[in-house]
Amino acid sequence: MKVSNYEITRNRMRDEFIKYDQEKMIQKFSLKNDRQYLYLDFMGRPYRINRKNGVVEWSEDGFHSVTEGNFNESMTIYDVLCYSKDSCSLSGKFCSINMLKGIVKANPPGVNLFQKTADSFNGKVAALEKACESFGEKTDLKGDVAVKLYPFSFLPVILQFWEGDEEFPANLKFMFDENILQYIHYETIFYLLEHVTDRIQETMVMGKNE
């Protein structure tokens, strides 16, 4: 079976992960741990990272059965644990991705990177709001849905969604703490958001089937 470039990159990062100081990770993020694994929650789901080979796994039954993390999950976790600055801290101020300090504004005004996802949420405000509240809390910001999500307990992301109408398409917007780049690389923000939207969509489907 052919291995994709995403899997190759993820698997290469396993070897990089084990080179880093795991005790520092434990202290920085108050990680639960034992001799074999480090543990943390990511979008409401428990994960563990093998301390000897770097494999990331998640489980929904107390790790009696496990699934290996995909590219987005694994790369985001590796980046947070390995790259984050020793003195990383939140500012409490939120901004759009193009307004983060030190980045080049690559997307012209009006380009919505999340249009396909926004379209999939259109007409499903109640289900979207219910799913989002599984991962965070309502805010007073504008939007048909406006929620502060906690992908990690220590790293919030704000989601705002507006329904489309005859004049305007549905709109999905994310805002980040101004200091998010102290925690992850710019590129990793997109891996994080893909996982965030995947988990929201999964939760919406589960809610529909209940």
N, C-alpha and C positions, 0 to 999 in steps of 0.2 A: 504494500500500500504506500503510495507516494506521500511524503511528508510536505506540507505546505511551508512557504517561507515564514508565515506567522508562527507555526509550530517550531521551526528551526530557531527563530529569534527567541521565542519564549524558553525553549529548552537550553539555549546558550546562556540565558540569564540565570538559570539555576546555578550554574557553576560560578557566576559572578556573585550571587547572593551569599554563598557560603564563605566568601572571602571577607565579608563585613563583620563588624563587631556586633554580635547578637545581644550581648548584655546591654550595650548602649541602646539598641532598639527597645528592649524590654523596659528599660528605665524611662526612656523618652515618651513612650506611648502606654505605659502601664500594662504591658501585654501579659496575659496569662501564659504560662509556659510550663513545660516539663523537660525531661532530658531529651526527648525525641522531637517535640514540636513547639512552635510558637503559635498562639491563637489570637485571632481578632475577628470582629464582625465587619462585613462589607455589604451594604444595602440590605440590612436585616437578615443576613445569612451568615452562619458561623464558618470560618475558614481556619485551616491550619497549614503551617509551612514546615516541612521536614527540615530539621536543623542540620542534617548531614548531607542531603542531596538537593535541597532547595525546592522540592516539588510542592506546589500549592494545590490543596484539595478543599472541597466544601462538602457539607453534609446537612441533611434535614432530619436525621434520626440519631443524633448524638455520636456520629462517626462510626456507627455500626456498619454503614455502607458509605462510600465516598465517590465523588466525581472530581476528576482533575479540573482545575480552573482553566478556562480558555485564555486566549491571548489577552483580551482586554482586562479580565479579572487579574490574571497573574502579573502582567506588566505594571498595572496600577499598584498592586500590593508591593511588588519589588521596588518600585520607584519611591513610594512613601517610606518604606522601611530603610532603604539603602541611601537614597539621595537627600532626604529632608535635612535641612540645616540643623546643627546642634541647638541653636537658639530659636528655632521656628516658633512663631506665635501669631495668633490672629489679630487683625487690626479692629475687627468689628464693623468695618466699612466695606460695602459691596459695590462691585462694578461689573460691567460687561467684559467679555474676554478681550475685546479690542482696546479696552481702556486700562489693562493691566500695565504696571510700570515695567519698562525695559523690553517691551515686545514691539515688533514692527507690525503695523496695521496692514494685514495682507488681504482682507476682504473688502471690496468696495461697498459703500453704503447701500443698504437695501437687500443685500444678499443674506438670506436666512439659511444657515447650514443645516437647520433642523426642519426644513419644510416638509419633507416626507413624513417625519414623525408627527409633526403638527397636524398634517392632514389625517393621519390615522387616529388622532384624538378627537377630531371634529365630530360634534354631535354626541360626545360621550363625556360631557362635563362632570356629571354626578359620579360616574365610574372612575374617571381620572382623579377627581378630588378624593374619593374614598381610598383609592390605591396609594396616592401620594401621602395621605395621612398615616399610612402604615410605616412610612419612612421618615416622618418629620412632623411638622406642625404648621397650622395656618399662619399667615402673616397679614398685615394690613395694607400690603402693597397692591397696586392695581392689577387687574386681571380677572377673568372668569374663574381661574384657579390660580392661587398664589400661595406657595408653600415653601417653607425652609426645610430642605431635606438634609439628612445626615448620612451620606454614604459611609463615612467613618464617624465615630462618635466625636472625634476631635476636628472634623473638617466639614463644615456645612456648605451647601450649595442652594441657592434660591431658584425656584422654577416659577415662571409666570406663563400662563396660557390664555389666549383670547380666541374665542370661537370665530370662525369665518362667516361671512354673509355674502350677499350678492355683489357687494362692492369690494370687499377685502378677503384675502385668503386667511385661513387659520394661522395664528402666530404663536410660536413657542420661543421663549427667551430664558436664558440662564444667566445668573449673576454669581460672582465669586468674591470671596474675601480678597481684599487688595494684596494680602500676603500669601496667596495660594502658591506662588512660585517659590516660596520657602519650603514647601512641602513636596511638590512634584514639578517635573519639567513641563514646559508649555505644551509639548506634543502629547504628554500623558493626560492632559485635561480632556482630550477628545476620546481617549480610551475609557476614561472615567465616565464621561457622559454617555457613551454608547452602552456601557453596562447599566448605568442609571436608567436610561430609557428602556432597555431590555427588561429590567426587573419590574419597572412600572407596568409595561405591557403584559408581562407574565401574570402579575397580580391582578390586572384588570380581567384577564381571561379566566383566572381562577375564581374571581368574584362572580363572573357571569355564569360559571358552571355550578356554583354552589346552590 
